[in-house]
Amino acid sequence: MLIESPSFMPLFLPNYATLKTLSVGLTALLLLGCELNGAQSTPVAPPDFGPNVLIMDPAMASEEIQQRLDKLFKQQEANQFGPERYAVLFKPGVYHNKVKLGFYTQLLGLGQFPDEVMLQGGIRVEAAWHGGDATQNFWRSVENLSVTPDNGTMQWAVSQAAPLRRIHVRGNMLLDDDGGWSSGGFIADSLIDQQVNSGTQQQWLTRNASLGSWTNQNWNMVFVGVEHAPAGDQWPTPPYTVVEETPVVREKPFLTIDHQGQYSVVVPALQKNSHGISWQAKNTPAKVIPLSQFYIAKAATDTAITLNAALAKGKHVLLTPGIYQLNAPVEVTQPNTVVLGLGIATLMPVAGNAALKVADVDGVSIGGILFDAGAQNSEVLLQVGDNKRDLRHADNPISLHDTFFRVGGAHVGNATQSVIIHSNDVIGDNLWVWRGDHGDGIGWNVNTSKHGIVVNGDHVTMYGLFVEHFHGYQTVWNGEHGSVYFYQSEAPYDVPDQASWMNGEVNGFASYKVADHVTHHQATGMGVYCFFNDNPSVKLNSAVEAPKGANIRFNHITSVSLGGTGEISHVLNDLGERANDQNYVARLRDQ
């Protein structure tokens, strides 16, 4: 199916014969309408999304909308590890409101295109709750709407797990809190009319966007398939990594409503070698799935049994906001299934099980979900594919969008690996895999782990892979022909001493490990940091560890000792300078 942009509606000029035919048809329709006694105009009852989905209508008074938004922000502003989850849905129209966005809150426009929902006033994320330091502004998002900031600039001072998708910013953007630290971030399929100022952002990935311009930098700014990206030929001064085209991607599915009040989920088509935003084309290829084909899940009542029963019947699943406690894995076995979370919906295993398993089938889309490890150790939180096989999915791959993982922070959590990908051709689009370094249930022997993500499949592609603080390798890549565009990682903060963190006779575990048998691999725009604040004498031998070969390629790697707290001795294998208290930043260009 083609979704047609209202900006490119075809001009239809009928001739006389056509007008006559239309007139006869219109008369018949009017008579039919009379016979149906007005049944056709009966309003469609809205779906039951539950109490944590707020639906805004342009017919509502602006004051009422503002009161609801302000009340929500007051509750969620500093609610970093609370259980509350919310989605705010805006029906198509114009809104004169200013939105401040807190934790576990998702803003969604319900139009088929971003400009069908126009938020006149602005969206703002700052870090006043944390003294202007935005490095803990996680778990929130905005999708599929247009923003006109009343002061000309949309402030989006965030860190990981705070994506912007399918938005049109009619003005400038600022990505920090007026000079306070920030550690993001991700923008995709978005149009920013004027300038983006990244401020103090340590790193950022912009994918398939169109920018007015970009200013500022820090360690690792990556642009993939971006129109009007800054020049990248002078890396690392400034540290801009620019890839002209996005090799292969499917945009995240999104919820819409039509003029009759019927809800659907749009699943964009696979794109290859793309550049710029997807939604300004005359026709946008996509599959439109009526919401009637979805099981609308509620955290208060649904279990693994009810979710699996719905999936077994061929239903897709819409996870409304909340925390789903699961004593068995949710199992996706049918091809082309969509599992879409609203309001940072959270899956938490409670019996040492996986939270979600995806069979090795075509076209599954998983998006908008936080996987939160339970106290009883899970071997894995998300598993894609049953085991390593030769089956390819190049024409209809499994895709993971805005999938976030947490081990500790809200409570004690334990997981050996957070993500294992066995299937081939999987696309990952903004993953944050995090072993908690602050909050509750935190400690070297408390929230235990081994690896963040293990990739066994071949031809797996990642855009925006953030992996932090695990005990062993953060990322293990066993598959062939893997590609990563933007990587951000931190070693564990809480290493008690060097003896506790040895890989045989080698100091520590590299953040990014490509297995010795791999012959084809590429990664572009990488940043690996250390902050051994429990024991600054700890050293990590190398940020990245990989075999040598003509088809093993790394472009633009940066290692950083944050504040000189600990040392990364090499950037790649035995190459690169030390990053330590004498030299905070070390870099390698192309290897």
N, C-alpha and C positions, 0 to 999 in steps of 0.2 A: 504494500500500500504506500501511496505517496501522501505525506502531509503537506498541504499547500500553504505557503506563506501568504498572509493577507497583503503584504507589500507587493506581491506579484500576481494579484488576482487578474485573470484574463478578461479583457474587455469584450462583451458579448453584444453585438449589434444585429438583432433579428430582422429578416425581411418581412414583407407583407404576409406571405403564406405562413411563415412561422408564427407571426402575431395572431393570425386567425386560429391556428391550431392551439396556441397557448390560451386564447380566449375561451375556446370550447372546453379545453381541459380545466381551466380555472373555474368555469361555471359548474362543471361536474364535481369538482372538489368542494365547492361551496355547498352544493346540494348534499353531498356526502357528509359534510361537516354538520349540517342541520340534522340529518338523520341520526347522527351519533350523539345528539343532544349535548354537545360540548365536551364529550369524553376526551377528545384529543387534547384539550387544553388543561386537563387535570395535572397539577404539579407532580413531579416525580419525588417520591419520598427519599430523603437523603440516606445514604448508608449509615449503619451504626458503627462509627469509628471509636466509640467510647468517650469517656469524659476528658481524656488528655489530648484530644484533637480539637482545636479551636478553629471554627470555620468563619471567616470574615466575608461579608458581602458589601459591595459598594453602596447598597441602599441603606446600610446601617449608619447611624450618626457617627461622625468622626470622633466625637467626644467619648462615645461608648467604646469604640475600638481602642482609642488611646488608653482609656482606663484599664481595659483588659490586658493590653500589652505592657503597661507600666506595672501592673500587679504581678504579672508573670516574671518580668525582669527582676523585680524586688525580691522575689522568692529564689530565683535561679542565679543571680549575679555571682554569688560566692559559693554556690552549692556544688563544689567540685566532685565530691564523692557521694552525693545524695542519691536516693532511689527514684526521684521524680524524673519523668520524661514527657516531653511535649512536642507536638507539631502544630504549627499555625498555618492554615490553608487560606489563601486569598483567591476568591473567585475573580474572574476577569472584570476589570474596571479600574477606576482611578481612586486612590486613597490618599488623603491628606494627613499623614501620620509620620511620626518619628519613632523608629524602633531601636531600642537598646536590647542587645541579644546576650543572654547568659548561657550557662551550662545546659547541656542536654535539651536544646531548643533548636528546632528546624523550621525555617520559613520556606514555604512552598507556594509559588504561583501556580494556578490551575489552568492557565491558558495553554493552547498548543504551541505558543511562541512567547518568549519573555516579555515582549512589549504589550501583550494583552493584559498584563497586570502592571499598573504604573503606581509606584509608591513615591508620592511627592512629599518629601520631607527628609527621608534618608534612613540609613541603617548604620548603627554605630556599635563597635566593640572596642572597649578600652579596658584598662587594668587598674582602675582606682581601688578595687577590692584588694589588690595585691601590691599596693605601693607604686603603681605605674610599671611594674614588671609583668609583661605579658607572656613570659615563658611557661606559664601554667594555664593559659587560656585555650583549653582543649574542648572537644566534643560539642560542636554546634555547626550549623550549616545554613546556607541560603541557596535556593535553586529556582530557576525558571521565572524570573521577574525582572522588571525594570526599576531602577532606583534613580531618583533625581535628588541629590543632597541639597538641603536648603542653604548650606554655606559653601556649596560647590565641591566639597570633598567628602567621600565616604571613607570613614576610618574603620579599618579592619585589622586591629592589633591582636593577632592570634598566634598560636603555635600549631602543633600537629593536630590532626583529626578535626579540622575546621575548614572544610572545603567550600569553595564557591563554584557553582556550575550553572551554565545557561543563564547568566545574568547580563543585563545591559546597564552599565553605570554611565549615566549622563552627567559626567563631570570627571573629577580627579579621584584617585585613591591614595590613602596613606596606610601603610601596613605595620606601623608601630604606634605606641602610645606616647607620641611627642618626645621621643628620645629614650624611653625605657626599653629594656631588652625584649626581644621577641624571637621565636624559634619555629617559624612555619616552614612551609605552607603550600597551598595548592589552589590554583585556579584552572578551570577547564571550560572550553566551549563558551567563552564569554567575550563580550565587547565592552571595552573601556574607552570612552570617547576621548578622554584627555590623558593626563599623565599619571602613571603609577610611581609613587615614591616608596621604595622598600624600606627606607629609614634604617633602623638597626637590625632588620631581619638577618639572621645568621645564614639562612639559605631559603630558597623558594623554587618551586616548579610551576611554570606557566605552560599549559599545553593547549594547542588548538584555540588560541585566542586572537583577538585583534586589539591592538593597543594604539592609543594616541602617541605615547612615548613612555620611556622608562628611565628613572634616575635612581641612583644610589646602589650600593652593593656592600657585601661583607665577605663571605667565604665562598659561597657556591650558589649562583643564580643560573638556573637552567631553563631554556626556552625550546620547546619542541613543537614544530608546526605552527609557529606564531607569526601572524602578520604584523609588520612594523616592530619586530624584536630589535633590541640594540645590537650593534655589531659585536661579534664574538671572536674576532681575529687577533685581539690583543691580550687574550687570557695569559696570566692572571691579573693583569692591570688594565681594565677591571676583570673580575672573575666571572665573566659571562660565557656560558657554554650554549651555543646555538646550533640546533639541528633543524634544517629547513622543513622537512616533512616528517609527519608521524607515520611510521611504517604500517602499522595495523592497529585499529582501535575500534571498539564499540562504545558509544556513549552510554551513560547510565540510564536505565528505564526511569520514567517519571509519570506521575499521576496527573490526569487532566479531567476537565468537565466540559460538556458541550452545552449548547444553548437550551437544550431540553432538560438539563440537570442530570444527565447520565454521565457517570464516571467511567474512565478507562485508564489503562496503563499503556503508555507508548514505549515500545522497545526499538530504539534506533538501529538501523542496519549497520553491518560491518563496513568500515571504511579502510581503504588502503592508500598509502602515500598521500595523506591529506594535509591541508594547510589552511589555517584560519577556522572560523566558526562554522558549524554545520547548518545553522538555522536561518541563514540569509539567502540560501539558494531558493530558486523558484519552487522546487519540490524537494522535500526531504524524505528519502526512503525510510520507512519504519513499519513495524507491525503494531497494530492497535488491538489490545486485548480488553474486552469489556470487563468491568469490575465483577460482573456476575460470574465470571470464570475464576475468581479469586476466593479463597477462604480468608475471611477477615478475622485475624487472630486477636485474642485479648489475653494479656499476661495474667490477669486475675483468675482465669478459668481454664486456659489451654495448657496442655501437657504434651510431652512427646507422643503420647498415644493419639491424642486428637489431631495433632499436626500431621503425623504420619498417615492417619486415616484419610485426611483430606488430600494429601499428596498422592496416596495410592489410588484415589478416584480420578486423578488427572487434574486436580485443582492447582492453580498457583497459590502463593501465600503472601498476604499483606500483613506484616507484623505491626500492629498499632503500638504506640509508645508504652513502654513498661519493661520490667525485668522478668524474663521467662525462665523459671527454674526447671531444669530438665534432668530426669534420672536415667535417660537413655538418649541416644543421638537422634536428631531430626534427620531423616534420610530422603534425599532427593534422588529419585531413580529414573524419572521420565525426561526425555530430551526436551529442550526449549522451555523448561520450567523457570519461572521467575519467583524469587523469594526477595521481597522488598520490604525494608524496615522504614517506619516513620518515627521521627522524633528520637533518633539514636536508640532504637529498640535493641534490647540487650538479651543475649542468650548466655545462661550460666549453668554449666553442668554441676550437679550436686552429688554424683555417685561415682566419680572417677571416670566418667564416660566422655566421649567426644560430644561437642555441642551440635555439630552439623557435619554430615557426610554427603558428598556429592558423588554419584556414580560416574563412571567414565563414558558419558554420553554427550551428544552434541548440544550446544546452544544454551546451556543453563546460565542464568544471570543472577548473581547474588549481590545485593547492594544495601548500604545504609544500616549496617549491623555492628554492634559492639559485642565481642566475645569476651566474657569475663570469667576467668578461671575460678573454680570453687576450691574449698579448703582441701578436699581429697584430690590427690594428684590425678590429672588426666594425662594420658600419653600424648594426646593431641586435642586441640580445640576445634580446628577446621581441617577436614581431610578432603582433598579433591582427587577422585580416582581411587580405585581399590588397591591397585599396585601398578608397578611400571609395566607398560605394554607398548606395542608398536602402533596402536590405533591412532590415526591422525584426525584432527578436528580443524584443519586450517581454514575451511570455508565457513565453519559455524562453531567457533570456539566457545568454551566456557569462559565467562568473564566475572571478575570480582571488582566491585566498585565501592569505594568508601567503606572498606571492611577494616575494623579496628580491633585490637587484641590487648587484653590487660591481665597481668599476673600480679596481684597485690595492688594495694592503694585504697580500695573501698573496704577491703577485708583481706584476710589471709587467702592467698590463691597459689596454686601449684600446678604447673604443666610442664611436662618434659619438653615438648615442642608446641608452639602455638599453631603453626600452619605446616602442613605437609601437602605438597602438590605432586601427585603421581601422573596426572593426565598430561598429554601433549597439547601444545598450542594454546595453553591458558593465557589470558590477558589479565594482568593485575593493574588496577587503575586507582591509585591512592590507598596504600596499606600502611597503617601504623601498628607496629608489633612492639609492645612495651611491657617490660618487666618493671613494675613500679619502683621508683626511687624515693618516693615520699608518700605520706598518707598512713593508713592503717595496714597492719600485716606486712611490714617491710623489714627485711634483714637478710644477711648472707645465708643464714640457715633457716629462714622463715618462708619467704616466697621463692621457692626453689625452682630451678629450670635447667635446661641444657642448651637448646638452641631456640631462636625466635622463629625462623622459617627454614624449611628444607625443601628444595626443588629437585625432584627426581625426573620430572617430565622433560621432554625435548621441545625446542622451539617455544619456550615460555618467554613472554615479554612483560616487563614491568615498567610502569610509569609512576614514579613517586613511591619509592620503597623506603620506609622509615623503620629501623629496627634498633632497639636500645636495651642495654643493661643485662643481657642474659649471661649465664655463668660460663658457657662455652662459646663456640663460634656463634655470632649473632645470625649470620646467614650462611647456609651450606648449599652450594649449587652443584648437583651431581649430573644434571641433564646436559645434553648437547644443544648447541645453537641457542643458548640463552642470551637475552638482551635486556639491559637495564638502562633506563633513562632517568637519572637522578636517584641518588642513594644518600641517605643521611643516617648516621649511627653514632651512638655513644657506648663506650665500654662500661661495664658495671662500676658504679661509684663506690660500692661498699666492699671492695676487696680488702680483707683484713690485713694480709701480708703477701709477699711474693710467693712464699712456699705454698700458700693456699690456692694459687692461680698459676699453675705451670702446665704447659702442654708438652709432657715429657721433659726435655731439657731446655725447652724454649719458654721465654717469659710470656705468659698469657696466651690468649686465643685471638687470632686475627678476627676483626669484625666480619670480613667478607672472605669466605673460603670457597674457591673453585677447586673441585676434586682433582686429584692428580691425573686421572684417566681422561679428563675432558680435553678435547682438541679444538672445539669451536665455542668461543664465548666473547661477548663484548659488553662493556659497561662505560657509560658516559656521564660525567658530572657527579663525582662522588665526594662526600665529606665524612670523615671519621674522627671523632673527638674523644678525649679522655678527661676525666675529672676525678682522680682518685683521692677524694677528700677524707676517707677514713685512714688512708696511709699514702701520703704523697711520694713515698720512695718507690712505690710500685711502678713497674715498667711493662709496656706492651711491645713485643718485638716488632710487629708489623701490622699496619692497618688492614692491608689486603694481602692475601696469600693465594697464589695461582700458579699453575704450571706455565712453562715457557713454550711458545709455539707461534708460528706465522699467523694463525687464526685465533689467537688469544689477544684481544686488544682492549686496552684501557685508555680513556681520554679524560684528562683533567681530574686528577685526584688530589684532595687536600686533607691533610691531617692537622689537628689542632689540639694543643694542650690548653684547656680552658683555665686561664689565669695562671698557667705554669704549674698546675697541680697534677703532677705525675708526668710520665714520658711515653711517647710513641717513638720507638727508636728508628723505624723505617716506614716508608709510605707503602711500597709494594715489594714484597719479598725482602731482599737486602738492598733495595734502592731507595734513595731519598734521604733528606736530612732528618735529624732528630727534631721532634716538637716537644719542648720542655720549658723549664722556667727561664732558660736563656734565649729561646727561640720559639715563640708560641705557635707559629704556623709554618708548615712545610708543604711543598707542592711537587707534583710530577705532572708534566704536560701530556705526552703521548707515549704509550709503551705497548 
